[in-house]
Amino acid sequence: MNHRRKFKRGALLLFLSAAVIPFVSSSFAQDSGITLNWKDADIRIVVEAVSEATGKNFILDPRVTGKVNLLSSEPMSKEAFYEAFLSILQVHGYIAVESGNLIKILPDATARQFPSPFGTAGAAGPDDMATQVIQVKNVGATQLVPILRPLIPQYGHMVAHAASNMLIISDRAANLARIVSIIRRIDMASDQDIEVIRLHNASASEIVRIMTALTQTQRSDGAPVATSLVADARTNSVLIGGDKTDRLRLRALITHLDTPLEDGGDTQVRYLRYANAEDLATNLQTHFTNQIRAAAGSATAMTAANDVTVWADTQTNALVVNAPPKMMRSLMLIVDKLDIRRAQVLVEAIIVEVIADQKNELGVSWAIEGSGSDAPIAVTNFPDFLAGVVQLGTAAGSDSVTDPSGLIGEGLTIGIGRISDSGVSFAAILRALEGQADTNIISTPSIMTTDNEEATLNVGQEVPFVTGSFTNTGGIGGAVSPFQTINREQIGVKLSITPQISDGNSMVLHISQEISSIAQSAAGAVDLITNQRIIETTVIVEDGEILVLGGLLEDVLRESDQRVPILGSIPIIGNLFRSRKTEKIKTNLMIFIRATIMRDAAHTALETNAKYNLIRSVQQGRQGDDIALMPGQKRPILPPLEQSTVRKSDRQDDGSE
């Protein structure tokens, strides 16, 4: 069976070859042209027929296979027959590559790897492969590659050389000519330019806002917007960029809008967000009135000044402005610069006071009285030693009972003596005292204020001080109405600060810090004693850094030795006639300050949340020693921050709803 099939196939090919080749040869011999009618002819036999008819030598790639169909109704010349053959090869995915006297028939996928004519002029026909280098002048070569790539067949090749802005294309001559024509149409000098339009009546920024809203709308054909507008506030001009037609259209619209108003003025209502309308209106009115008077004569200045009126509506915090367009633009620019959110400053003062007080006292008091009414009395009394020493001398010669409470002082008190009707009466009191006192005070007052606004914090108590008294003893039958005059003074912590934020993260602080407290009573004082520490200064501090404002480092040593002359100098026995007192006080007081700039609502909310959660943690007993409550009692605790008014206030400060 296999031998029969091979035999039939060979006979068929032989018959087809015998039918085609003689026909071609005889046709050309008669110079009457060729009329072909091929149906399912093997491509290799077709190549043999073309070689016989044209006299060309062909080399077939082993991958060249397939059936060919060609119908012609009119006779073809030799050249037309060869062009038809090349078209057959293109349809079946093959290409003829000339190499000297030989023509290679290869798959078109490898055609770009073989030498080909340079340019379409060097190609023998429209189906020949050709390579061309195209210089692009006005458009980026790399931008053209993705646009033209779908027009190049798979066997073709296109690449861009960005450095020289060139395109290298390899394709059949007919398609290459089409691609070159497309590139020449795209690579044309753009008519885009920039125009400057000077406005005389309208505001440049307002015109740009209107024109931008008009031109930035999506086009119906989906093409991107190619126009751009920029306002120059200094010259009140509009810069237009884009194609000539778009620029002409925008110029006509701008010219129509840049017309003077009928009454020569305008009225606007400007709502303020942060500035105070009443203060700003007064300043603006004064500024523009002075500016107009300085620029014009006195006669015309008053008329021009009356054309500019600025008044404030306090209920809506808005400015109502009536001014010519040019003056209106200047006024609105000033409002834009002033009506801004000012930064806030959180100031935290750290007050540290450490006091160490040590005291030592040792002394003896004597009182001696002889018998008889004329007997002498001897008493020792040392200042600040024993307040009731006079009672001691009285008790030595008195028959009455003396209240001993006035004889007992601080520390250890030992008394000995003898009181009798006859003989010598005496009494002695020994006093010894050693005291130590340590004080550690740390206070951290904090206050929040706006830039360049003074803020004051006052935490303390009002302490009454007696400033005078009056007692009316009256006469016979007179009424008694004693009274005292009392003055109340504040005792505590006072902090007054005015921050001024400069460029960057530094700020100038005008600070007044006062710390007052009630001290221990001293001997000879008729009323309460207060301690005061006051600092008033101006400092420069960086954002978030701690700066020392000042302080006091004091070390006081007081020693006193009081004795009776001669007797107090006797060794050992002299201690009974002397009093010694030593007091040492060491004070360390320092005041620090830390200022943090709050530039936005998020930073303010962050600091507020931290302080809020700190207080809530203290209420929950998470910091320090907890205090036990009575049974059945609950500690009042702040609600979670998400449900508190702090979050709402942050949103209001931010201007959101």
C-alpha positions, 0 to 999 in steps of 0.5 A: 500500500505504501509503495502504491501511495508513493507511486501515485504521488510522484506521478501526480507531481510529474504530471503537474510539472509537465503541465506547468513548465511547458505551458510557461515556456511555450507562452514566453516563447510566443511573447503572448504573456502567461495565463495561470490557473493553479489550484493546490499546487505544491509551492516547491513546484511553483518555485521551479516554474518561476525559475524556468520562466524568469531564469532566476536561481532559488534556494529553498529553506527546508521549512518552505512548504504548502499549497498555492492557489493562483487564478489569472484572467489576463495574460501576465508579463515576465515581471508581473509574473515574478511580482505575483510570485512574491505576493504568493510568498508573502501570503504564505509567510515566506520572503525572497532574499537576494544574495548575489545571483541567488534568491533565498526563500525563507520564512519571513520571521527571519527576514530581518536578520539578512541584509536588505536594501536601505530605504524604499528606493532601493527595493526592487518591488513593494514586497521586498524587505527594506530597512530605513533610519528616520530622523525625528525632529519635533517628536520624541522617537521613543514616544512614536514606538508604542504608536506605530508598533501595531502597524508593523507585522511580526516579522518586521522590526522597529526600535528608537535610539533616544540619544539621536532621536532616530527610528530604525524600521525594517519591513516590506517596502510597501508598508515601510513607505506607509510608516514613513508617511505617517511619521512625517505627518506626526513629526511636524512643528507644533503651533503651541506657544505662550501668550501674555494677556494684560488685564485692566479691569478683572483680577488675573487670579479670578479669570484663571479660576474661571477659565480653568474650570471651563477648559479642564472639563473632559472633551467629547472625543476623549483627547487630553486637555492641552491648554494651561493658564497661569495668573501673574498677580504682580502684573495682573496678567494671564499666561496662556499656553496651548494650540493656536486655536485654543489660545484664540478661543481663550483670548476672546473669552478673557477679553470679553470678561476684562470689561469695567463694571457699569458703576466702576466698583464692586461689593463683596462679602468675605467670611473669615475663618480665623481672624477677627472681622472687627479688628481687621476691618479697622486696620484695612480701612486705615491702611487703604485710606492712608495709601490713597491719600499718599498717592493722590492730592488732597482734593482727589484723595478724599473722593477716592478714599470714600470709594473704599469702605470696609466694615465688619459684621460681628455676628457672622465674622465677615467683612463687607468691602466696597472698592474698585476692582484694582483696590479690591484685588489688593484688599483680598490679597491682604485678607488671604495672608492674614486670615490663616490658622495661627500656630499654638504653643503649649508651655509647660513650666517645671518648678523644682524646690529642694530645702534641707533644714537642720537645727541644734539647740542646747541651753540652761536657764536659772532663777534664784531668790533669797529669803526675805522681802529684800532678798535679791533675785537672779535670772538667766534669759537667752533670746529665742530660748525660752518664752516663759523664763519670766514665769520661772523667776516669778515661780521661784519666790511665789506662793501661788501655783504657776502654770507650767505650760509656759515653761515647756519649750520644744525638744527635751526640757528638764527642770529642777529646783526648790521653792520654800518660805524660808531659805533660798528658792531656785529653779533651773530648766535644761532644754535640748533640741535637734531638728531636721526638715526636708522639703521637695516640691515639684510643680508642673503648670502648663498653659496653651495659647495662640501665637502672639497672644498673652495667656495667664495661669493662676493656681492658688489660694487667697490667704487673709492677712490682718492689716489693722484693728480697732477696739472701742472701750467706750464710756459709761454706757457706751457700746463696744464694737471692736473690728479688724481690717483684713486684706486677702492675697493670692498664694500659689503659682502664677504663669503669664506668657506671650509666645512669638514664633519665628521662622523655623522651629524657634520662638521668643517667649515673654515669661512672668513666673511667680511662685508663692507659699506660706512659710513657718512662723518666725519669732517676732512675726505678728502674722503669716510669712509668705515666700515669693519667687518671681522671674520675669524674662524674655528667652528664645527656645527651640520647639520641644526643648527644655530651657532653664529660666533661673533659680536659687542655690542657697546655703545658710549657716547660722550659729549663736553662742550666748553665755553669762559673762565670766560664769559662762567661760568656766570649763564644764561648769560654764555650760550651765550658764550658756546657750548654743544654737546652730541652724543650717538651711540649704535651698535648691530652687530651679525653674525650667520651661518647655514650649511645644509648637502646635501647628495643626489640629492633629498635633493639638489633638495628640497633646490633648489626648495624652493629658486626658488619658493621664488624668483618666489613668490617675482616676482609675488608680493606675498611677501612684498609690491607690486610695481605698474607698468606702464600701459600695462607693465608686470612683468618678472616672472620665469617659473614654476619649472617643466619647468625650467632648475633646474629640468634638472640639478638635474637629471644630478647631480643624474646621471639619464637620 
